[in-house]
Amino acid sequence: MEDQDAILIKNLKQIFKDENQVKDLVRIFVTTVPENLEKMESGFLNGEKKVLRSVAHSLKPSIVMTGDEQLISALTEVHQFARGKKEMSNESVREKIAEMKQRLAVIINELNHSPYMDS
């Protein structure tokens, strides 16, 4: 199975032919996705479904680009919950967010050690 960071970079290269743009987008991904995931978790913990919904929605394109089906599925479920389209217990939502954090940590660690993070 292909590494998720490799899938992300491959997807970015298909869209953006300029290596500098790909590097910029990898840097943006590495900094903004964890921040947004923290905002999403905070929104959930504070009972702010609107924040949860908004941040989950904004994360979708970045998460889809990873090609990680489990990550995409977890985000989709949380987003559907936040939109009132899916029933989930608070514990299930917590577990999905924890799963996303764990999977993204691996991807981001790999990206941080890729040539795309060199100056």
Number of C-alpha atoms within 10 A of each C-alpha: 3 8 13 21 23 16 15 23 20 15 16 20 15 11 11 13 10 11 12 11 14 21 19 13 17 22 17 11 17 19 12 14 18 17 12 16 20 15 17 25 22 14 18 21 14 11 11 14 18 14 18 25 20 16 19 25 18 12 19 14 11 15 22 16 17 22 18 19 12 13 21 19 15 18 23 17 20 26 23 17 18 23 16 12 11 11 13 15 9 11 9 13 22 16 13 20 21 15 16 20 18 12 15 22 14 14 19 20 12 14 21 16 10 14 9 17 13 9 5
